[in-house]
Amino acid sequence: MVVTLLVGYTAMALVAAVVVFVASAHLGDEQRPGPQRLGLSLAAGAVWPVLLLGLAEYGSFAMYAKAHKHDEDADRVLVKV
């Protein structure tokens, strides 16, 4: 069972590293040297669960902001604590 978890974690780490490497080439504001991009991509791949949690948090914040985009100030209730 432990071997299965390690293989799964490693496979997802490699997938995340490839995604970050390709995305960094397209989204970066400057072209970094290949070895530096590769190192940062491997580091991001190693911490892919943290990246996944951050992506989920960003998505929930975006949905909250979109849901309350058209709220009017008159409808808000201020609560003093």
Distance bins in CASP14 RR format, pairs under 12 A and 6 or more apart:
PFRMAT RR
TARGET T0000
AUTHOR 0000-0000-0000
RMODE 2
METHOD distances of the structure
MODEL  1
1 7 0 0 0 0 0 1 0 0 0 0 0
1 8 0 0 0 0 0 1 0 0 0 0 0
2 8 0 0 0 0 0 1 0 0 0 0 0
2 9 0 0 0 0 0 1 0 0 0 0 0
3 9 0 0 0 0 0 1 0 0 0 0 0
3 10 0 0 0 0 0 1 0 0 0 0 0
4 10 0 0 0 0 0 1 0 0 0 0 0
4 11 0 0 0 0 0 1 0 0 0 0 0
5 11 0 0 0 0 0 1 0 0 0 0 0
5 12 0 0 0 0 0 1 0 0 0 0 0
6 12 0 0 0 0 0 1 0 0 0 0 0
6 13 0 0 0 0 0 1 0 0 0 0 0
7 13 0 0 0 0 0 1 0 0 0 0 0
7 14 0 0 0 0 0 1 0 0 0 0 0
8 14 0 0 0 0 1 0 0 0 0 0 0
8 15 0 0 0 0 1 0 0 0 0 0 0
8 16 0 0 0 0 0 1 0 0 0 0 0
8 48 0 0 0 0 0 1 0 0 0 0 0
8 49 0 0 0 0 0 1 0 0 0 0 0
9 15 0 0 0 0 0 1 0 0 0 0 0
9 16 0 0 0 0 0 1 0 0 0 0 0
9 45 0 0 0 0 1 0 0 0 0 0 0
9 46 0 0 0 0 1 0 0 0 0 0 0
9 47 0 0 0 0 0 1 0 0 0 0 0
9 48 0 0 0 0 1 0 0 0 0 0 0
9 49 0 0 0 0 1 0 0 0 0 0 0
10 16 0 0 0 0 0 1 0 0 0 0 0
10 17 0 0 0 0 0 1 0 0 0 0 0
10 42 0 0 0 0 0 1 0 0 0 0 0
10 45 0 0 0 0 1 0 0 0 0 0 0
10 46 0 0 0 0 1 0 0 0 0 0 0
10 48 0 0 0 0 0 1 0 0 0 0 0
11 17 0 0 0 0 0 1 0 0 0 0 0
11 18 0 0 0 0 0 1 0 0 0 0 0
11 45 0 0 0 0 0 1 0 0 0 0 0
11 48 0 0 0 0 0 1 0 0 0 0 0
12 18 0 0 0 0 0 1 0 0 0 0 0
12 19 0 0 0 0 0 1 0 0 0 0 0
12 44 0 0 0 0 0 1 0 0 0 0 0
12 45 0 0 0 0 1 0 0 0 0 0 0
12 46 0 0 0 0 0 1 0 0 0 0 0
12 47 0 0 0 0 0 1 0 0 0 0 0
12 48 1 0 1 0 0 0 0 0 0 0 0
12 49 0 0 0 0 1 0 0 0 0 0 0
12 51 0 0 0 0 0 1 0 0 0 0 0
12 52 0 0 0 0 1 0 0 0 0 0 0
13 19 0 0 0 0 0 1 0 0 0 0 0
13 20 0 0 0 0 0 1 0 0 0 0 0
13 41 0 0 0 0 0 1 0 0 0 0 0
13 42 0 0 0 0 1 0 0 0 0 0 0
13 43 0 0 0 0 0 1 0 0 0 0 0
13 44 0 0 0 0 1 0 0 0 0 0 0
13 45 1 0 1 0 0 0 0 0 0 0 0
13 46 1 0 1 0 0 0 0 0 0 0 0
13 47 0 0 0 0 1 0 0 0 0 0 0
13 48 1 0 1 0 0 0 0 0 0 0 0
13 49 0 0 0 0 1 0 0 0 0 0 0
13 50 0 0 0 0 0 1 0 0 0 0 0
13 51 0 0 0 0 0 1 0 0 0 0 0
13 52 0 0 0 0 0 1 0 0 0 0 0
14 20 0 0 0 0 0 1 0 0 0 0 0
14 21 0 0 0 0 0 1 0 0 0 0 0
14 41 0 0 0 0 0 1 0 0 0 0 0
14 42 0 0 0 0 1 0 0 0 0 0 0
14 44 0 0 0 0 0 1 0 0 0 0 0
14 45 1 0 0 1 0 0 0 0 0 0 0
14 46 0 0 0 0 0 1 0 0 0 0 0
14 48 0 0 0 0 1 0 0 0 0 0 0
15 21 0 0 0 0 0 1 0 0 0 0 0
15 22 0 0 0 0 0 1 0 0 0 0 0
15 41 0 0 0 0 0 1 0 0 0 0 0
15 44 0 0 0 0 0 1 0 0 0 0 0
15 45 0 0 0 0 1 0 0 0 0 0 0
15 48 1 0 0 1 0 0 0 0 0 0 0
15 51 0 0 0 0 0 1 0 0 0 0 0
15 52 0 0 0 0 0 1 0 0 0 0 0
16 22 0 0 0 0 0 1 0 0 0 0 0
16 23 0 0 0 0 0 1 0 0 0 0 0
16 40 0 0 0 0 0 1 0 0 0 0 0
16 41 0 0 0 0 1 0 0 0 0 0 0
16 42 0 0 0 0 1 0 0 0 0 0 0
16 43 0 0 0 0 0 1 0 0 0 0 0
16 44 1 0 0 1 0 0 0 0 0 0 0
16 45 1 1 0 0 0 0 0 0 0 0 0
16 46 0 0 0 0 1 0 0 0 0 0 0
16 47 0 0 0 0 1 0 0 0 0 0 0
16 48 1 1 0 0 0 0 0 0 0 0 0
16 49 0 0 0 0 1 0 0 0 0 0 0
16 50 0 0 0 0 0 1 0 0 0 0 0
16 51 1 0 0 1 0 0 0 0 0 0 0
16 52 0 0 0 0 1 0 0 0 0 0 0
16 55 0 0 0 0 0 1 0 0 0 0 0
17 23 0 0 0 0 0 1 0 0 0 0 0
17 24 0 0 0 0 0 1 0 0 0 0 0
17 37 0 0 0 0 0 1 0 0 0 0 0
17 38 0 0 0 0 1 0 0 0 0 0 0
17 39 0 0 0 0 1 0 0 0 0 0 0
17 40 0 0 0 0 1 0 0 0 0 0 0
17 41 1 0 1 0 0 0 0 0 0 0 0
17 42 1 0 1 0 0 0 0 0 0 0 0
17 43 0 0 0 0 1 0 0 0 0 0 0
17 44 1 0 0 1 0 0 0 0 0 0 0
17 45 1 0 1 0 0 0 0 0 0 0 0
17 46 0 0 0 0 1 0 0 0 0 0 0
17 47 0 0 0 0 0 1 0 0 0 0 0
17 48 0 0 0 0 1 0 0 0 0 0 0
17 51 0 0 0 0 0 1 0 0 0 0 0
18 24 0 0 0 0 0 1 0 0 0 0 0
18 25 0 0 0 0 0 1 0 0 0 0 0
18 37 0 0 0 0 0 1 0 0 0 0 0
18 38 0 0 0 0 0 1 0 0 0 0 0
18 41 1 0 0 1 0 0 0 0 0 0 0
18 42 0 0 0 0 0 1 0 0 0 0 0
18 44 0 0 0 0 0 1 0 0 0 0 0
18 45 0 0 0 0 1 0 0 0 0 0 0
18 48 0 0 0 0 0 1 0 0 0 0 0
19 25 0 0 0 0 0 1 0 0 0 0 0
19 26 0 0 0 0 0 1 0 0 0 0 0
19 27 0 0 0 0 0 1 0 0 0 0 0
19 41 0 0 0 0 1 0 0 0 0 0 0
19 44 0 0 0 0 1 0 0 0 0 0 0
19 45 0 0 0 0 1 0 0 0 0 0 0
19 48 0 0 0 0 1 0 0 0 0 0 0
19 51 0 0 0 0 1 0 0 0 0 0 0
19 52 0 0 0 0 0 1 0 0 0 0 0
19 55 0 0 0 0 0 1 0 0 0 0 0
20 26 0 0 0 0 0 1 0 0 0 0 0
20 27 0 0 0 0 1 0 0 0 0 0 0
20 28 0 0 0 0 0 1 0 0 0 0 0
20 37 0 0 0 0 1 0 0 0 0 0 0
20 38 0 0 0 0 0 1 0 0 0 0 0
20 39 0 0 0 0 1 0 0 0 0 0 0
20 40 1 0 0 1 0 0 0 0 0 0 0
20 41 1 0 1 0 0 0 0 0 0 0 0
20 42 0 0 0 0 1 0 0 0 0 0 0
20 43 0 0 0 0 1 0 0 0 0 0 0
20 44 1 0 1 0 0 0 0 0 0 0 0
20 45 1 0 0 1 0 0 0 0 0 0 0
20 46 0 0 0 0 0 1 0 0 0 0 0
20 47 0 0 0 0 0 1 0 0 0 0 0
20 48 0 0 0 0 1 0 0 0 0 0 0
20 51 0 0 0 0 1 0 0 0 0 0 0
20 55 0 0 0 0 0 1 0 0 0 0 0
21 27 0 0 0 0 0 1 0 0 0 0 0
21 28 0 0 0 0 0 1 0 0 0 0 0
21 32 0 0 0 0 0 1 0 0 0 0 0
21 34 0 0 0 0 1 0 0 0 0 0 0
21 35 0 0 0 0 0 1 0 0 0 0 0
21 36 0 0 0 0 0 1 0 0 0 0 0
21 37 1 0 0 1 0 0 0 0 0 0 0
21 38 1 0 0 1 0 0 0 0 0 0 0
21 39 0 0 0 0 1 0 0 0 0 0 0
21 40 0 0 0 0 1 0 0 0 0 0 0
21 41 1 1 0 0 0 0 0 0 0 0 0
21 42 0 0 0 0 1 0 0 0 0 0 0
21 43 0 0 0 0 0 1 0 0 0 0 0
21 44 0 0 0 0 1 0 0 0 0 0 0
21 45 0 0 0 0 1 0 0 0 0 0 0
22 28 0 0 0 0 0 1 0 0 0 0 0
22 37 0 0 0 0 1 0 0 0 0 0 0
22 38 0 0 0 0 0 1 0 0 0 0 0
22 41 0 0 0 0 1 0 0 0 0 0 0
22 44 0 0 0 0 0 1 0 0 0 0 0
23 37 0 0 0 0 0 1 0 0 0 0 0
23 40 0 0 0 0 0 1 0 0 0 0 0
23 41 0 0 0 0 1 0 0 0 0 0 0
23 44 0 0 0 0 1 0 0 0 0 0 0
23 51 0 0 0 0 0 1 0 0 0 0 0
24 30 0 0 0 0 0 1 0 0 0 0 0
24 31 0 0 0 0 1 0 0 0 0 0 0
24 32 1 0 0 1 0 0 0 0 0 0 0
24 33 0 0 0 0 0 1 0 0 0 0 0
24 34 0 0 0 0 1 0 0 0 0 0 0
24 36 0 0 0 0 1 0 0 0 0 0 0
24 37 1 0 1 0 0 0 0 0 0 0 0
24 38 0 0 0 0 1 0 0 0 0 0 0
24 39 0 0 0 0 0 1 0 0 0 0 0
24 40 1 0 0 1 0 0 0 0 0 0 0
24 41 1 0 0 1 0 0 0 0 0 0 0
24 42 0 0 0 0 0 1 0 0 0 0 0
24 43 0 0 0 0 0 1 0 0 0 0 0
24 44 0 0 0 0 1 0 0 0 0 0 0
25 31 1 0 0 1 0 0 0 0 0 0 0
25 32 0 0 0 0 1 0 0 0 0 0 0
25 34 0 0 0 0 1 0 0 0 0 0 0
25 37 1 0 0 1 0 0 0 0 0 0 0
25 38 0 0 0 0 0 1 0 0 0 0 0
25 40 0 0 0 0 0 1 0 0 0 0 0
25 41 0 0 0 0 1 0 0 0 0 0 0
26 37 0 0 0 0 0 1 0 0 0 0 0
27 37 0 0 0 0 0 1 0 0 0 0 0
28 37 0 0 0 0 1 0 0 0 0 0 0
28 40 0 0 0 0 0 1 0 0 0 0 0
30 36 0 0 0 0 0 1 0 0 0 0 0
30 37 0 0 0 0 0 1 0 0 0 0 0
31 37 0 0 0 0 1 0 0 0 0 0 0
32 38 0 0 0 0 1 0 0 0 0 0 0
32 39 0 0 0 0 0 1 0 0 0 0 0
32 40 1 0 0 1 0 0 0 0 0 0 0
32 41 0 0 0 0 0 1 0 0 0 0 0
33 39 0 0 0 0 0 1 0 0 0 0 0
33 40 0 0 0 0 0 1 0 0 0 0 0
34 40 0 0 0 0 1 0 0 0 0 0 0
34 41 0 0 0 0 1 0 0 0 0 0 0
34 42 0 0 0 0 0 1 0 0 0 0 0
35 41 0 0 0 0 0 1 0 0 0 0 0
35 42 0 0 0 0 0 1 0 0 0 0 0
36 42 0 0 0 0 0 1 0 0 0 0 0
36 43 0 0 0 0 0 1 0 0 0 0 0
37 43 0 0 0 0 0 1 0 0 0 0 0
37 44 0 0 0 0 0 1 0 0 0 0 0
38 44 0 0 0 0 0 1 0 0 0 0 0
38 45 0 0 0 0 0 1 0 0 0 0 0
39 45 0 0 0 0 1 0 0 0 0 0 0
39 46 0 0 0 0 0 1 0 0 0 0 0
40 46 0 0 0 0 0 1 0 0 0 0 0
40 47 0 0 0 0 0 1 0 0 0 0 0
41 47 0 0 0 0 0 1 0 0 0 0 0
41 48 0 0 0 0 0 1 0 0 0 0 0
41 51 0 0 0 0 0 1 0 0 0 0 0
42 48 0 0 0 0 0 1 0 0 0 0 0
43 50 0 0 0 0 0 1 0 0 0 0 0
43 51 0 0 0 0 0 1 0 0 0 0 0
44 50 0 0 0 0 1 0 0 0 0 0 0
44 51 1 0 0 1 0 0 0 0 0 0 0
44 52 0 0 0 0 0 1 0 0 0 0 0
44 55 0 0 0 0 0 1 0 0 0 0 0
45 51 1 0 0 1 0 0 0 0 0 0 0
45 52 0 0 0 0 0 1 0 0 0 0 0
47 53 0 0 0 0 0 1 0 0 0 0 0
47 54 0 0 0 0 0 1 0 0 0 0 0
48 54 0 0 0 0 0 1 0 0 0 0 0
48 55 0 0 0 0 0 1 0 0 0 0 0
49 55 0 0 0 0 0 1 0 0 0 0 0
49 56 0 0 0 0 0 1 0 0 0 0 0
50 56 0 0 0 0 0 1 0 0 0 0 0
50 57 0 0 0 0 0 1 0 0 0 0 0
51 57 0 0 0 0 0 1 0 0 0 0 0
51 58 0 0 0 0 0 1 0 0 0 0 0
52 58 0 0 0 0 0 1 0 0 0 0 0
52 59 0 0 0 0 0 1 0 0 0 0 0
53 59 0 0 0 0 0 1 0 0 0 0 0
53 60 0 0 0 0 0 1 0 0 0 0 0
54 60 0 0 0 0 1 0 0 0 0 0 0
54 61 0 0 0 0 1 0 0 0 0 0 0
54 62 0 0 0 0 0 1 0 0 0 0 0
55 61 0 0 0 0 0 1 0 0 0 0 0
55 62 0 0 0 0 0 1 0 0 0 0 0
56 62 0 0 0 0 0 1 0 0 0 0 0
56 63 0 0 0 0 0 1 0 0 0 0 0
57 63 0 0 0 0 0 1 0 0 0 0 0
57 64 0 0 0 0 0 1 0 0 0 0 0
58 64 0 0 0 0 0 1 0 0 0 0 0
58 65 0 0 0 0 0 1 0 0 0 0 0
59 65 0 0 0 0 1 0 0 0 0 0 0
59 66 0 0 0 0 1 0 0 0 0 0 0
59 67 0 0 0 0 0 1 0 0 0 0 0
60 66 0 0 0 0 0 1 0 0 0 0 0
60 67 0 0 0 0 0 1 0 0 0 0 0
61 67 0 0 0 0 0 1 0 0 0 0 0
61 68 0 0 0 0 0 1 0 0 0 0 0
62 68 0 0 0 0 0 1 0 0 0 0 0
62 69 0 0 0 0 0 1 0 0 0 0 0
63 69 0 0 0 0 0 1 0 0 0 0 0
64 71 0 0 0 0 0 1 0 0 0 0 0
65 71 0 0 0 0 0 1 0 0 0 0 0
68 75 0 0 0 0 0 1 0 0 0 0 0
68 76 0 0 0 0 1 0 0 0 0 0 0
71 77 0 0 0 0 0 1 0 0 0 0 0
END
